[in-house]
Amino acid sequence: MIVGGRVQGVGFRAACCARAQSLGLGGWVRNLPDGSVEVQAEGPTHELGELQRWCGTGLPPAQVHGVSTEPLALTGEDWFEVRR
């Protein structure tokens, strides 16, 4: 997923990581140079949908303007982390 809007400098990555971990997902989240946040997650379809819905709103004071998705090949990661 690519999450656009005011999502850097507001704790979005840490909160996204915590949400993904609570859902039992593997993958990572990182900032992109254009001010958006990239999320790569894998796991059960329902839990991925829950994370995507969460990313659509984030947490205050984030202001999400959109979430785009693209399917990727599975990596087999069974943990979720914040990447720099």
C-alpha positions in Angstrom: 0.0 0.0 0.0 1.0 3.6 -0.6 -0.6 5.9 1.9 -0.7 9.6 0.9 -1.5 12.7 2.8 0.0 14.1 6.1 1.3 10.8 7.3 5.0 11.5 8.2 6.0 13.1 11.5 2.7 12.1 13.2 3.5 8.6 14.5 1.8 6.9 11.6 4.6 4.2 11.1 4.7 3.2 14.7 0.9 3.0 15.0 0.7 1.1 11.7 3.3 -1.4 12.9 1.4 -1.9 16.2 -1.9 -2.4 14.3 -0.3 -4.9 11.9 1.4 -6.8 14.8 -2.0 -7.0 16.6 -3.5 -8.5 13.4 -0.7 -11.1 13.2 0.6 -9.8 9.9 4.1 -9.9 8.5 5.9 -7.1 6.6 7.1 -3.6 7.1 6.2 0.1 6.9 8.5 3.0 5.8 8.5 6.6 4.8 9.0 7.5 1.2 10.9 10.7 0.0 7.6 12.2 -1.5 6.0 12.4 2.0 3.9 9.2 1.6 4.2 6.0 3.6 4.7 2.5 2.0 3.3 -0.5 3.7 4.1 -4.1 2.6 2.0 -6.6 4.5 1.1 -10.3 4.2 -1.2 -12.6 6.0 -4.9 -13.7 5.9 -7.1 -11.7 3.6 -9.5 -10.5 6.3 -6.6 -9.1 8.4 -5.0 -7.4 5.4 -8.4 -5.8 4.8 -8.5 -4.6 8.4 -5.0 -3.0 8.0 -6.0 -1.4 4.8 -9.1 0.1 6.4 -7.0 1.3 9.3 -4.5 2.9 6.9 -7.4 4.8 5.3 -7.9 6.8 8.4 -4.7 6.4 10.5 -4.8 8.1 13.8 -5.0 11.7 14.8 -3.2 13.9 13.7 -2.6 12.1 10.4 -4.6 13.2 7.4 -4.9 10.4 4.9 -5.7 11.5 1.4 -5.7 8.1 -0.2 -4.4 4.5 -0.1 -3.4 2.7 -3.3 -2.7 -1.0 -3.3 -0.8 -3.4 -5.6 -0.4 -7.1 -5.0 3.2 -8.3 -4.6 4.9 -11.7 -4.3 4.9 -13.2 -0.9 8.1 -13.0 1.1 7.3 -15.3 4.0 7.9 -12.7 6.6 6.2 -13.5 9.9 7.0 -10.3 11.8 6.2 -6.7 11.1 8.7 -3.8 11.5 9.3 -0.2 10.9 12.0 0.3 8.3 14.0 3.5 7.8 
